[in-house]
Structure formats: C-alpha cells, structure tokens
Amino acid sequence: MADDLYSLLTATATPPHFLKFTAEIDQICKLNNYREKPRNH
C-alpha cells in the first residue's frame, strides 16, 4: 500500500505542482501554528 501510494505521488507530482503543493502545506502549517500559539514569535 505504501509503495503504491509513493509511486502514485511520484508519478503525479511534477515539479511545478509539487512545489505548489508543498507551499500550500507550509502555509497551512504556519496558519495552524499561529492559531495554536499566536504569541510565540
């Protein structure tokens, strides 16, 4: 299952889409961190 998922991700994630995908995840993580700890900066 994990190997199938990995091959699916590597097959479909071309560099531009992958960079956009990781950028969106990074933004979501930053928003979540800000919501959880708004004064830890």
Steps between C-alpha positions, in 0.01 A plus 500: 500500500771748596702414189193551281430835666861609459507402133171680446633816662828494311320428173249782535707763682685680225737768635274808456198331652710348776649837593153655505376211714781530754460877510131460583582248775764736641247784504242281675757393759591861568133592540445207737806592705381859516156394619640266764777728626426856384744657747798272444696710250 
